[in-house]
Amino acid sequence: MLKYSYSNNERLKMITIEHNLKFITEVDETNPTGARLLALDKADQITMLEGMLKEMVAPMIQPALDEINAGGSWAILKVAK
């Protein structure tokens, strides 16, 4: 699902398009930590995994985003908060 919002920067007239990139996490149900995760309801599992991904992956890909955005004349890629 795409969500649109408008930037406060009127000079650039940027419109934000929020999109989703799907990840799949394979969990070992025989591992105690995996079993604890699987004991949570699906919504809590997703919230926990998405939070961990954002915390761990976003800082690691920031240099790549900076490189992609260096010539950002028409679009800028960011990690949603």
N, C-alpha and C positions, 0 to 999 in steps of 0.2 A: 504494500500500500504506500503510495506516495503522499507526502504532506508538503504543502507549500507555505512559505511565509516570506515576507518582504523585509529586506535589510533596511536598517535605519540610515544607511549611507546613500543618500539621494543622488550623489554625484555619480556613483557607479550603477545605480538601479539594479542591484543584485537581488535575485529571488532565490530563496533557499528551497531545495528539494531534498527532503529526508527520505532515504531509501534503506533497505535492509539487505545485509549480506548474511546468508545462512551458514552456520557452522553445525557440525554434528560432533557430539562427544560420545565416544565409546567408553562405557564404564564397566569395570570388572566387578561383577556382583559378589565375587568371593573375597574381595579385598574389604577389610573393615571400613575404610574411608568411603569406598564405592558403595558399600551396603548402606552406610548412613545417608549418603546422597540419595540413593534410590528409595529410602524410607520416607523422604519428603514428598509432598504432593507435587504434581507436574509444574504448577505455577512457581512454586518455591525453587524447584530444580532449575528452571529456566532463569529466574531472577538471579540466583546464585552464580550460575555459569556465565551469564551475560556480564555480570558485574566483575567476575574474575577476568574474563576476556578483555574487557575494557581497561581494567587496571594494569594487566600484564602486557597486552599486545599494543595498545595505543601508543605508549611511550616508545616502543621498539620500532613502530612504523613511522613515527613522526619525521625522521630524517628523509624517508622516501616521500612522504607527503610534501615536505618542504621542497624537495627537488621537482616533484610533479607540478607544484604550484608556482615555481619560480617565474615562469612566463605566463602566469595566469591572467591572460587578457580577456578571457570569456567565461572561465569557471574556476572555482577554488574548491578543493576537496578537503573536508575537515571530518574529524571524529565527533559525532553528536554527543552532547553532554547527557 
